[in-house]
């Protein structure tokens, strides 16, 4: 079983669970022992607290389940797999804006604020810790990265939101909305400090922790969303050349593989040369998932159900026709990303391959190039080694990877009117050994932007970046002047969840 980086720490250390509305996240003291007054006196205790922020990140409220829905369902990349898609998720695909009561959206909101509340507590306690200054400072960097990530999720999808930078010590310590510009300042400061404090790499036992490369990559993404392409380029160039594209595109989405008998048959390619930041999941072989949604406890399930949601048993989500037809003819990434009728599964060495037939696929049909058959996502799937009805997976979620850095740099170059340099970055991605697509040669800014938009769509599909891309490009008026809007009529920002407005009097 993979290293779990000591990220599984009992939630009691961190006092409040803060997993419902703002009222819940205001509770910062645990009546049990230890308390926040008696704990967090040493660097080791501070590390336990920071580990609990990672636990929230991994929970089903966020990356374990609901987070990828808030992005993928609004990206134009997905369609309902059928009537089985639960209504809160279907609403994200079908409606211009979800209702304030949407549970998927509400879970992400509260998960982000739980991360923020825990981070604020760690930043409060850190200055008094003196027993291991080097570890303390690194942990402060990790905390600032995680808080910056959570606030960027909030600001990019909700806009103006409450800004908490200190621990809340009163049940009446509510905040109203802060302007987006003020929140961007906090995020940028957090990520800038994180990049200064964090190491470039860790030993294997600490894989999964934020690095300086992760901080600069996220900083570049934030600055692009803010519209500051020159500053974004500066941040991203600090990452350029520090990582490399792996030869096999599929190595970005595999991991520990257990067959239907629970036996590990492969360790995959997690934490490879292309991976900048990934969130750890583990298939313990018990077919269990943390339906309690808190992601905590040393014995809790550490799996994700992403492979179930996008697979063929639950069959909740399938590729949209638009995404299917975005791929160029003969682009190998199509087969790396999509399974369709007639393809083989169970292709790992030593297994007996099985051909996919429509009767075995609990999904709706889709159309590509005029051909209507059943298809589903291969990316982050486990059907190369598993064909069971229910099998939560243990594949790490690659939140940041180097191909994204190259394509963000390409967009920065396109924005400042250097299409040749933009093409250079795009072509680095296209000439990956397992892809080897012909180079692009845009002659103008708009040609370069169009090439970037296409490449990001096929290279990074269902990787939770397209929805943010759409908001950035829509704001700049690139729909339909460069390409058609991928989700026409969609409202840009989520409404504040009703679980928040019902308890926070400053958001009535």
GILIN-V951221 format. One record per residue. N is the residue number from 1. RES is the residue in one letter. D_FIRST is the distance of its C-alpha to the first C-alpha in whole Angstrom. Layout:
BEGIN
N:RES:D_FIRST
N:RES:D_FIRST
END
This chain:
BEGIN
1:X:0
2:X:4
3:X:7
4:X:9
5:X:12
6:X:13
7:X:15
8:X:14
9:X:18
10:X:20
11:X:23
12:X:26
13:X:25
14:X:27
15:X:29
16:X:30
17:X:28
18:X:30
19:X:29
20:X:32
21:X:36
22:X:37
23:X:38
24:X:35
25:X:34
26:X:37
27:X:36
28:X:34
29:X:35
30:X:33
31:X:35
32:X:33
33:X:32
34:X:31
35:X:33
36:X:33
37:X:36
38:X:34
39:X:31
40:X:30
41:X:32
42:X:30
43:X:27
44:X:24
45:X:26
46:X:26
47:X:23
48:X:22
49:X:24
50:X:23
51:X:19
52:X:21
53:X:22
54:X:19
55:X:18
56:X:21
57:X:21
58:X:17
59:X:19
60:X:21
61:X:24
62:X:23
63:X:20
64:X:18
65:X:22
66:X:25
67:X:25
68:X:25
69:X:28
70:X:30
71:X:30
72:X:29
73:X:32
74:X:34
75:X:34
76:X:36
77:X:33
78:X:32
79:X:34
80:X:34
81:X:32
82:X:35
83:X:36
84:X:33
85:X:32
86:X:33
87:X:36
88:X:34
89:X:32
90:X:35
91:X:37
92:X:35
93:X:36
94:X:40
95:X:41
96:X:43
97:X:41
98:X:39
99:X:41
100:X:40
101:X:39
102:X:36
103:X:33
104:X:30
105:X:32
106:X:33
107:X:29
108:X:29
109:X:32
110:X:31
111:X:27
112:X:28
113:X:31
114:X:28
115:X:27
116:X:30
117:X:31
118:X:28
119:X:29
120:X:32
121:X:32
122:X:30
123:X:32
124:X:35
125:X:33
126:X:32
127:X:36
128:X:37
129:X:33
130:X:35
131:X:32
132:X:30
133:X:32
134:X:30
135:X:26
136:X:29
137:X:30
138:X:27
139:X:25
140:X:29
141:X:28
142:X:25
143:X:27
144:X:29
145:X:27
146:X:25
147:X:29
148:X:30
149:X:28
150:X:29
151:X:32
152:X:32
153:X:31
154:X:34
155:X:36
156:X:35
157:X:35
158:X:38
159:X:40
160:X:42
161:X:40
162:X:40
163:X:39
164:X:38
165:X:37
166:X:38
167:X:36
168:X:38
169:X:40
170:X:42
171:X:42
172:X:45
173:X:43
174:X:43
175:X:43
176:X:45
177:X:44
178:X:44
179:X:45
180:X:42
181:X:44
182:X:43
183:X:39
184:X:39
185:X:40
186:X:38
187:X:35
188:X:36
189:X:37
190:X:33
191:X:32
192:X:34
193:X:34
194:X:30
195:X:30
196:X:32
197:X:30
198:X:27
199:X:25
200:X:25
201:X:21
202:X:19
203:X:17
204:X:13
205:X:12
206:X:15
207:X:14
208:X:15
209:X:18
210:X:21
211:X:23
212:X:27
213:X:26
214:X:25
215:X:28
216:X:30
217:X:29
218:X:29
219:X:32
220:X:34
221:X:33
222:X:34
223:X:37
224:X:38
225:X:38
226:X:40
227:X:42
228:X:42
229:X:41
230:X:43
231:X:41
232:X:38
233:X:38
234:X:38
235:X:35
236:X:33
237:X:35
238:X:33
239:X:30
240:X:32
241:X:31
242:X:28
243:X:25
244:X:26
245:X:25
246:X:23
247:X:25
248:X:23
249:X:23
250:X:21
251:X:18
252:X:19
253:X:17
254:X:14
255:X:11
256:X:8
257:X:10
258:X:10
259:X:14
260:X:16
261:X:15
262:X:12
263:X:11
264:X:8
265:X:11
266:X:10
267:X:8
268:X:11
269:X:13
270:X:12
271:X:14
272:X:17
273:X:21
274:X:22
275:X:19
276:X:21
277:X:19
278:X:17
279:X:15
280:X:12
281:X:10
282:X:7
283:X:8
284:X:8
285:X:10
286:X:13
287:X:15
288:X:16
289:X:17
290:X:18
291:X:22
292:X:23
293:X:22
294:X:22
295:X:18
296:X:18
297:X:17
298:X:14
299:X:14
300:X:15
301:X:13
302:X:11
303:X:12
304:X:15
305:X:18
306:X:20
307:X:19
308:X:21
309:X:24
310:X:24
311:X:24
312:X:26
313:X:26
314:X:26
315:X:28
316:X:29
317:X:29
318:X:30
319:X:31
320:X:35
321:X:38
322:X:38
323:X:35
324:X:35
325:X:38
326:X:37
327:X:36
328:X:38
329:X:39
330:X:37
331:X:34
332:X:31
333:X:29
334:X:31
335:X:29
336:X:25
337:X:26
338:X:28
339:X:28
340:X:31
341:X:33
342:X:33
343:X:30
344:X:27
345:X:24
346:X:21
347:X:22
348:X:19
349:X:20
350:X:20
351:X:21
352:X:24
353:X:25
354:X:27
355:X:30
356:X:30
357:X:33
358:X:34
359:X:35
360:X:31
361:X:30
362:X:31
363:X:32
364:X:35
365:X:37
366:X:37
367:X:40
368:X:39
369:X:42
370:X:44
371:X:42
372:X:41
373:X:37
374:X:34
375:X:31
376:X:28
377:X:25
378:X:23
379:X:22
380:X:18
381:X:19
382:X:16
383:X:19
384:X:19
385:X:16
386:X:17
387:X:21
388:X:21
389:X:23
390:X:20
391:X:16
392:X:15
393:X:13
394:X:10
395:X:12
396:X:13
397:X:16
398:X:18
399:X:21
400:X:23
401:X:23
402:X:26
403:X:28
404:X:28
405:X:30
406:X:32
407:X:33
408:X:34
409:X:36
410:X:38
411:X:39
412:X:40
413:X:42
414:X:44
415:X:45
416:X:47
417:X:48
418:X:47
419:X:46
420:X:45
421:X:43
422:X:41
423:X:41
424:X:40
425:X:36
426:X:36
427:X:37
428:X:34
429:X:32
430:X:34
431:X:33
432:X:30
433:X:29
434:X:28
435:X:31
436:X:34
437:X:36
438:X:40
439:X:40
440:X:42
441:X:45
442:X:46
443:X:50
444:X:50
445:X:48
446:X:48
447:X:47
448:X:44
449:X:43
450:X:43
451:X:41
452:X:38
453:X:38
454:X:38
455:X:35
456:X:33
457:X:33
458:X:32
459:X:29
460:X:28
461:X:28
462:X:27
463:X:25
464:X:27
465:X:29
466:X:32
467:X:34
468:X:34
469:X:36
470:X:38
471:X:39
472:X:40
473:X:42
474:X:44
475:X:45
476:X:46
477:X:48
478:X:46
479:X:46
480:X:48
481:X:50
482:X:47
483:X:45
484:X:45
485:X:44
486:X:40
487:X:41
488:X:44
489:X:46
490:X:42
491:X:43
492:X:41
493:X:40
494:X:39
495:X:41
496:X:40
497:X:38
498:X:41
499:X:38
500:X:39
501:X:43
502:X:43
503:X:43
504:X:43
505:X:47
506:X:47
507:X:46
508:X:48
END
